[in-house]
């Protein structure tokens, strides 16, 4: 739980890559997964293409923590689940990622990760939650009009994130929940 932000951010940044400005991408000019619009809102002023190209991981780390990690309550989610939900939030919005997490753990899908959601997710099987969130995410992406253009990359990303998230899940301690009768 606590302390997984740096690991998750490394995965997100690897998936996001560097500077792009694809006219087919509704996000527009982006570097390290941060759109120009989001960066301008975060820093409180207009930025140039040169500013966007110059962004470093150190520059964007506070934005990722504030806008996404804190938004999904990453420090309170099980390891692995935090990764799947964070990458989803970065790609498709905190509210949508929260709702899909809530659906995956049978909590009320209101987009607000509060005590009831945290209780539900922490009492659910993390692998099942990861798989469900990633499956829902892929179904959502497939519904987008831009899937024909970006679908192969999105599908590969979801599959890689799902695998990385599953690897983060800690096995139960020896003897726990196995025939302890």
Beta strands, then each sheet from edge to edge (+ up, - down):
strand 1: 30-31
strand 2: 34-35
sheet 1: 1+ 2-
end
